[in-house]
């Protein structure tokens, strides 16, 4: 293993993927923080640093608009002692799933982090869109199918240039950037740039022969995939709903659940994610001494 021993920490790098992912594979998570690709594509914003402490993986973050924090340690050796060492370094753990907080953090101050709760859906619900509650989404897809020819394509290296073109066009449509939208733009660029090295899984929708929507994710645990990115051209109504359905149908038929990450506290994103009727939420907490 080449990861540094705490208190030495270093910025997360692509060459750390195998070592970090080995921890995540041995101790699979339900929260989206349990995969390497997520941290790597967000690294310019969250500035993650990595180390091993008491045989456990620790990840330390210094994002620009909130206090520094550790994620809960990943492992099984002296977790209470590892938590104490982390909290001696910085005052809090964050993105702590409820089960971890309940097991390891009694007596600590604890507050829910609603903006970082993950939305988790039954794969069958997203793939089939059955029932009255999905009427609107099925109607939008039917409208698109009446007006356009379309095809689903697995996202392979030869499609990446067209995906980058779509991304630049999509970005130009977003209007005046905010700090978060600028960060999200960098995240999408990183995912497309390092798509093969990160071994991500993606899909695309062609409309009338042109790539018009893409979705990118990775395996989170044996029963769950996590979707990091979805963008769709404004060219036609129903495209986002079609991309969502077809990516789940084609890329993740062997899963039970799809984690579509958090809403970041953005009202429009929260409304959109709730409209797909999550099976459950992964609740997360801030932990202080």
Secondary structure, DSSP 8 states (H G I E B T S, - for coil): ----BTT--EE--GGGHHHHHHHHHHT--SSTTSSHHHHHHTHHHH--EEEEETTEEEEEE--TTS--EE---BSSSSHHHHHHHHHHHSSEEEEEEHHHHHHH-TTSEEEE-GGG-EEEEEHHHHHH--SGGGHHHHHHHHHHHHH--EEEEE--GGGHHHHHHHHHHHHHTT-S--HHHHHHHHHHHHHHHTTTTTT-EEEEEEETTEEEEEEEEEEEETTEEEEEEEEE-TTSTTHHHHHHHHHHHHH-TT-SEEE----TT-HHHHHHHHTT--SEEE-EEEEE-
